[in-house]
Amino acid sequence: MFFFSREETRVHVHVAHPDAEAKFWLTPTVALATYTGLSSGQLNEAQNVGQAHIKEIHDAWNFHFGA
């Protein structure tokens, strides 16, 4: 999971896999925004990882963007 430095302000992460990708919103809850090429199982796994690490991701986002 990662985010880019020059993107929209709403907290989100990207997930990359060979020939596939997804974007998840993290506020107000972890929710799928877009995806291509990932199976429902892979999407569920990514969403669960995001949920399990939501505080760490928010902390990294706030540190990076100075929020």
A tleap script that builds the chain and sets N, CA, C and O, in Angstrom:
source leaprc.protein.ff14SB
mol = sequence {
  NMET PHE PHE PHE SER ARG GLU GLU THR ARG
  VAL HIE VAL HIE VAL ALA HIE PRO ASP ALA
  GLU ALA LYS PHE TRP LEU THR PRO THR VAL
  ALA LEU ALA THR TYR THR GLY LEU SER SER
  GLY GLN LEU ASN GLU ALA GLN ASN VAL GLY
  GLN ALA HIE ILE LYS GLU ILE HIE ASP ALA
  TRP ASN PHE HIE PHE GLY CALA
}
set mol.1.N position { 0.846 -1.166 0.000 }
set mol.1.CA position { 0.000 0.000 0.000 }
set mol.1.C position { 0.892 1.229 0.000 }
set mol.1.O position { 1.948 1.259 0.632 }
set mol.2.N position { 0.443 2.227 -0.716 }
set mol.2.CA position { 1.226 3.450 -0.822 }
set mol.2.C position { 0.310 4.599 -1.210 }
set mol.2.O position { -0.832 4.391 -1.621 }
set mol.3.N position { 0.825 5.807 -1.074 }
set mol.3.CA position { 0.125 6.983 -1.586 }
set mol.3.C position { 1.143 7.856 -2.292 }
set mol.3.O position { 2.348 7.744 -2.064 }
set mol.4.N position { 0.643 8.723 -3.148 }
set mol.4.CA position { 1.491 9.635 -3.901 }
set mol.4.C position { 1.519 10.995 -3.206 }
set mol.4.O position { 0.580 11.360 -2.499 }
set mol.5.N position { 2.594 11.729 -3.412 }
set mol.5.CA position { 2.749 13.026 -2.756 }
set mol.5.C position { 1.839 14.106 -3.312 }
set mol.5.O position { 1.475 15.033 -2.588 }
set mol.6.N position { 1.467 14.011 -4.562 }
set mol.6.CA position { 0.683 15.084 -5.190 }
set mol.6.C position { -0.669 14.563 -5.633 }
set mol.6.O position { -0.933 14.401 -6.824 }
set mol.7.N position { -1.504 14.310 -4.672 }
set mol.7.CA position { -2.833 13.810 -4.982 }
set mol.7.C position { -3.867 14.584 -4.191 }
set mol.7.O position { -3.562 15.554 -3.496 }
set mol.8.N position { -5.085 14.127 -4.320 }
set mol.8.CA position { -6.182 14.773 -3.619 }
set mol.8.C position { -6.008 14.665 -2.111 }
set mol.8.O position { -5.232 13.843 -1.624 }
set mol.9.N position { -6.731 15.493 -1.379 }
set mol.9.CA position { -6.535 15.582 0.059 }
set mol.9.C position { -7.258 14.502 0.851 }
set mol.9.O position { -6.910 14.253 2.005 }
set mol.10.N position { -8.246 13.861 0.262 }
set mol.10.CA position { -8.956 12.793 0.976 }
set mol.10.C position { -8.012 11.605 1.177 }
set mol.10.O position { -7.362 11.151 0.236 }
set mol.11.N position { -7.946 11.110 2.414 }
set mol.11.CA position { -7.005 10.043 2.755 }
set mol.11.C position { -7.351 8.764 1.997 }
set mol.11.O position { -8.484 8.283 2.044 }
set mol.12.N position { -6.352 8.223 1.297 }
set mol.12.CA position { -6.544 6.993 0.532 }
set mol.12.C position { -5.199 6.321 0.303 }
set mol.12.O position { -4.148 6.931 0.496 }
set mol.13.N position { -5.241 5.063 -0.107 }
set mol.13.CA position { -4.032 4.326 -0.461 }
set mol.13.C position { -4.243 3.622 -1.788 }
set mol.13.O position { -5.373 3.390 -2.220 }
set mol.14.N position { -3.138 3.291 -2.420 }
set mol.14.CA position { -3.142 2.513 -3.652 }
set mol.14.C position { -2.543 1.147 -3.348 }
set mol.14.O position { -1.676 1.012 -2.485 }
set mol.15.N position { -3.012 0.154 -4.061 }
set mol.15.CA position { -2.487 -1.205 -3.972 }
set mol.15.C position { -2.073 -1.600 -5.380 }
set mol.15.O position { -2.845 -1.441 -6.325 }
set mol.16.N position { -0.861 -2.113 -5.522 }
set mol.16.CA position { -0.383 -2.521 -6.843 }
set mol.16.C position { -0.029 -4.001 -6.842 }
set mol.16.O position { 0.492 -4.533 -5.862 }
set mol.17.N position { -0.318 -4.640 -7.943 }
set mol.17.CA position { -0.032 -6.050 -8.175 }
set mol.17.C position { 0.283 -6.140 -9.665 }
set mol.17.O position { -0.230 -5.336 -10.443 }
set mol.18.N position { 1.109 -7.092 -10.083 }
set mol.18.CA position { 1.382 -7.169 -11.526 }
set mol.18.C position { 0.088 -7.160 -12.345 }
set mol.18.O position { -0.785 -8.004 -12.147 }
set mol.19.N position { -0.025 -6.227 -13.238 }
set mol.19.CA position { -1.189 -6.082 -14.127 }
set mol.19.C position { -2.490 -5.782 -13.394 }
set mol.19.O position { -3.569 -6.042 -13.926 }
set mol.20.N position { -2.407 -5.246 -12.193 }
set mol.20.CA position { -3.621 -4.942 -11.431 }
set mol.20.C position { -3.338 -3.804 -10.456 }
set mol.20.O position { -2.191 -3.542 -10.095 }
set mol.21.N position { -4.405 -3.141 -10.042 }
set mol.21.CA position { -4.267 -2.063 -9.065 }
set mol.21.C position { -5.622 -1.753 -8.446 }
set mol.21.O position { -6.672 -2.115 -8.976 }
set mol.22.N position { -5.564 -1.073 -7.309 }
set mol.22.CA position { -6.789 -0.646 -6.638 }
set mol.22.C position { -6.496 0.609 -5.832 }
set mol.22.O position { -5.349 0.919 -5.512 }
set mol.23.N position { -7.561 1.312 -5.518 }
set mol.23.CA position { -7.479 2.506 -4.679 }
set mol.23.C position { -8.558 2.362 -3.617 }
set mol.23.O position { -9.703 2.030 -3.924 }
set mol.24.N position { -8.186 2.615 -2.363 }
set mol.24.CA position { -9.120 2.530 -1.248 }
set mol.24.C position { -9.179 3.860 -0.518 }
set mol.24.O position { -8.149 4.434 -0.164 }
set mol.25.N position { -10.395 4.346 -0.297 }
set mol.25.CA position { -10.600 5.494 0.584 }
set mol.25.C position { -10.425 4.999 2.012 }
set mol.25.O position { -10.766 3.855 2.315 }
set mol.26.N position { -9.902 5.836 2.885 }
set mol.26.CA position { -9.735 5.457 4.288 }
set mol.26.C position { -10.617 6.266 5.215 }
set mol.26.O position { -10.666 5.993 6.414 }
set mol.27.N position { -11.307 7.247 4.686 }
set mol.27.CA position { -12.231 8.023 5.508 }
set mol.27.C position { -13.562 8.143 4.793 }
set mol.27.O position { -13.560 8.352 3.580 }
set mol.28.N position { -14.665 8.028 5.444 }
set mol.28.CA position { -14.781 7.788 6.883 }
set mol.28.C position { -14.488 6.337 7.279 }
set mol.28.O position { -14.196 6.072 8.445 }
set mol.29.N position { -14.559 5.395 6.334 }
set mol.29.CA position { -14.191 3.999 6.587 }
set mol.29.C position { -13.384 3.499 5.393 }
set mol.29.O position { -13.340 4.151 4.349 }
set mol.30.N position { -12.749 2.350 5.549 }
set mol.30.CA position { -12.008 1.757 4.438 }
set mol.30.C position { -13.015 1.277 3.396 }
set mol.30.O position { -13.861 0.430 3.683 }
set mol.31.N position { -12.917 1.824 2.189 }
set mol.31.CA position { -13.872 1.490 1.128 }
set mol.31.C position { -13.164 1.499 -0.220 }
set mol.31.O position { -12.313 2.349 -0.480 }
set mol.32.N position { -13.518 0.563 -1.056 }
set mol.32.CA position { -12.938 0.472 -2.392 }
set mol.32.C position { -13.385 1.661 -3.236 }
set mol.32.O position { -14.576 1.959 -3.321 }
set mol.33.N position { -12.421 2.336 -3.858 }
set mol.33.CA position { -12.731 3.461 -4.746 }
set mol.33.C position { -12.735 2.998 -6.196 }
set mol.33.O position { -13.721 3.185 -6.909 }
set mol.34.N position { -11.636 2.393 -6.630 }
set mol.34.CA position { -11.518 1.895 -8.003 }
set mol.34.C position { -10.607 0.677 -8.007 }
set mol.34.O position { -9.808 0.479 -7.092 }
set mol.35.N position { -10.739 -0.137 -9.052 }
set mol.35.CA position { -9.815 -1.257 -9.212 }
set mol.35.C position { -9.842 -1.770 -10.642 }
set mol.35.O position { -10.809 -1.572 -11.377 }
set mol.36.N position { -8.757 -2.432 -11.018 }
set mol.36.CA position { -8.687 -3.163 -12.282 }
set mol.36.C position { -7.824 -4.399 -12.057 }
set mol.36.O position { -6.753 -4.317 -11.456 }
set mol.37.N position { -8.293 -5.533 -12.539 }
set mol.37.CA position { -7.498 -6.746 -12.573 }
set mol.37.C position { -7.345 -7.537 -11.297 }
set mol.37.O position { -6.651 -8.554 -11.303 }
set mol.38.N position { -7.955 -7.125 -10.205 }
set mol.38.CA position { -7.849 -7.865 -8.948 }
set mol.38.C position { -9.097 -8.703 -8.718 }
set mol.38.O position { -10.206 -8.289 -9.055 }
set mol.39.N position { -8.906 -9.882 -8.143 }
set mol.39.CA position { -10.040 -10.745 -7.822 }
set mol.39.C position { -10.730 -10.231 -6.568 }
set mol.39.O position { -10.175 -9.406 -5.842 }
set mol.40.N position { -11.925 -10.710 -6.318 }
set mol.40.CA position { -12.643 -10.287 -5.110 }
set mol.40.C position { -11.873 -10.702 -3.863 }
set mol.40.O position { -11.884 -9.979 -2.867 }
set mol.41.N position { -11.209 -11.846 -3.897 }
set mol.41.CA position { -10.397 -12.275 -2.755 }
set mol.41.C position { -9.230 -11.341 -2.500 }
set mol.41.O position { -8.931 -11.012 -1.351 }
set mol.42.N position { -8.568 -10.912 -3.567 }
set mol.42.CA position { -7.456 -9.970 -3.429 }
set mol.42.C position { -7.941 -8.622 -2.912 }
set mol.42.O position { -7.277 -7.993 -2.088 }
set mol.43.N position { -9.088 -8.183 -3.392 }
set mol.43.CA position { -9.654 -6.916 -2.916 }
set mol.43.C position { -10.007 -7.006 -1.440 }
set mol.43.O position { -9.730 -6.080 -0.677 }
set mol.44.N position { -10.614 -8.110 -1.035 }
set mol.44.CA position { -10.958 -8.293 0.380 }
set mol.44.C position { -9.707 -8.311 1.245 }
set mol.44.O position { -9.681 -7.704 2.316 }
set mol.45.N position { -8.671 -9.003 0.785 }
set mol.45.CA position { -7.425 -9.058 1.539 }
set mol.45.C position { -6.816 -7.664 1.684 }
set mol.45.O position { -6.384 -7.288 2.774 }
set mol.46.N position { -6.778 -6.906 0.606 }
set mol.46.CA position { -6.231 -5.550 0.654 }
set mol.46.C position { -7.048 -4.663 1.587 }
set mol.46.O position { -6.486 -3.882 2.355 }
set mol.47.N position { -8.368 -4.783 1.522 }
set mol.47.CA position { -9.224 -3.984 2.396 }
set mol.47.C position { -8.988 -4.353 3.859 }
set mol.47.O position { -8.958 -3.473 4.720 }
set mol.48.N position { -8.821 -5.634 4.147 }
set mol.48.CA position { -8.560 -6.074 5.519 }
set mol.48.C position { -7.216 -5.567 6.027 }
set mol.48.O position { -7.099 -5.173 7.187 }
set mol.49.N position { -6.206 -5.575 5.170 }
set mol.49.CA position { -4.894 -5.051 5.557 }
set mol.49.C position { -5.002 -3.553 5.844 }
set mol.49.O position { -4.450 -3.065 6.830 }
set mol.50.N position { -5.705 -2.836 4.993 }
set mol.50.CA position { -5.910 -1.409 5.225 }
set mol.50.C position { -6.613 -1.143 6.542 }
set mol.50.O position { -6.234 -0.237 7.284 }
set mol.51.N position { -7.634 -1.931 6.828 }
set mol.51.CA position { -8.372 -1.763 8.085 }
set mol.51.C position { -7.483 -2.085 9.285 }
set mol.51.O position { -7.522 -1.380 10.294 }
set mol.52.N position { -6.685 -3.146 9.180 }
set mol.52.CA position { -5.817 -3.558 10.285 }
set mol.52.C position { -4.732 -2.523 10.585 }
set mol.52.O position { -4.255 -2.433 11.716 }
set mol.53.N position { -4.347 -1.751 9.584 }
set mol.53.CA position { -3.254 -0.785 9.746 }
set mol.53.C position { -3.720 0.656 9.568 }
set mol.53.O position { -2.920 1.533 9.244 }
set mol.54.N position { -4.983 0.898 9.775 }
set mol.54.CA position { -5.543 2.218 9.478 }
set mol.54.C position { -4.886 3.333 10.291 }
set mol.54.O position { -4.646 4.418 9.761 }
set mol.55.N position { -4.591 3.083 11.566 }
set mol.55.CA position { -3.961 4.124 12.377 }
set mol.55.C position { -2.561 4.446 11.847 }
set mol.55.O position { -2.190 5.615 11.746 }
set mol.56.N position { -1.795 3.422 11.513 }
set mol.56.CA position { -0.451 3.641 10.970 }
set mol.56.C position { -0.506 4.417 9.656 }
set mol.56.O position { 0.310 5.308 9.417 }
set mol.57.N position { -1.460 4.076 8.819 }
set mol.57.CA position { -1.592 4.761 7.529 }
set mol.57.C position { -1.983 6.221 7.738 }
set mol.57.O position { -1.418 7.113 7.104 }
set mol.58.N position { -2.943 6.466 8.621 }
set mol.58.CA position { -3.344 7.849 8.918 }
set mol.58.C position { -2.168 8.639 9.488 }
set mol.58.O position { -1.944 9.790 9.112 }
set mol.59.N position { -1.419 8.013 10.398 }
set mol.59.CA position { -0.260 8.693 10.980 }
set mol.59.C position { 0.770 9.045 9.906 }
set mol.59.O position { 1.312 10.151 9.901 }
set mol.60.N position { 1.040 8.103 8.997 }
set mol.60.CA position { 2.001 8.359 7.912 }
set mol.60.C position { 1.492 9.460 6.989 }
set mol.60.O position { 2.258 10.324 6.563 }
set mol.61.N position { 0.191 9.426 6.682 }
set mol.61.CA position { -0.418 10.454 5.826 }
set mol.61.C position { -0.265 11.828 6.486 }
set mol.61.O position { 0.169 12.785 5.846 }
set mol.62.N position { -0.625 11.915 7.764 }
set mol.62.CA position { -0.554 13.193 8.474 }
set mol.62.C position { 0.881 13.693 8.592 }
set mol.62.O position { 1.128 14.893 8.474 }
set mol.63.N position { 1.823 12.793 8.823 }
set mol.63.CA position { 3.226 13.185 8.890 }
set mol.63.C position { 3.693 13.709 7.534 }
set mol.63.O position { 4.346 14.749 7.456 }
set mol.64.N position { 3.359 12.991 6.479 }
set mol.64.CA position { 3.812 13.361 5.136 }
set mol.64.C position { 3.205 14.682 4.661 }
set mol.64.O position { 3.899 15.533 4.104 }
set mol.65.N position { 1.906 14.837 4.889 }
set mol.65.CA position { 1.218 16.023 4.386 }
set mol.65.C position { 1.117 17.141 5.422 }
set mol.65.O position { 0.576 18.209 5.133 }
set mol.66.N position { 1.634 16.900 6.621 }
set mol.66.CA position { 1.645 17.931 7.643 }
set mol.66.C position { 0.288 18.274 8.204 }
set mol.66.O position { 0.036 19.418 8.581 }
set mol.67.N position { -0.582 17.295 8.261 }
set mol.67.CA position { -1.941 17.542 8.775 }
set mol.67.C position { -1.976 17.457 10.283 }
set mol.67.O position { -3.033 17.637 10.888 }
savepdb mol mol.pdb
quit
